[in-house]
Amino acid sequence: MLRHLLLLLLTLFQDNYVRYGALLGALAGFWSPEILQGEAATNAIIFGFIGWGVGAYLANNKAEKTLYKQKKKFRVFQGGR
């Protein structure tokens, strides 16, 4: 069971953007409990999830941009053998 939990955590947080987003979101949740009118632990989970989503979006956006840079240059076929 612990092995599956660790595998899930490593899968969810395998990118640096996702790690930093979740960490910053959790820290924001601990420091600002008055935003959602709840407990600090609950806010940390909520903001951590929001930060995770933002980090996943940024990682995906960066991955899409790098695919276009790796394309081969367009070459014109001029006939012949």
TALIN-V474758 format. One record per helix or strand. SS is the DSSP state (2 for helix, 1 for strand). FROM is the first residue (numbers start at 1). TO is the last residue. If there is no record, write none. Layout:
ss=SS from=FROM to=TO
ss=SS from=FROM to=TO
//
This chain:
ss=2 from=2 to=12
ss=2 from=16 to=31
ss=2 from=40 to=69
//
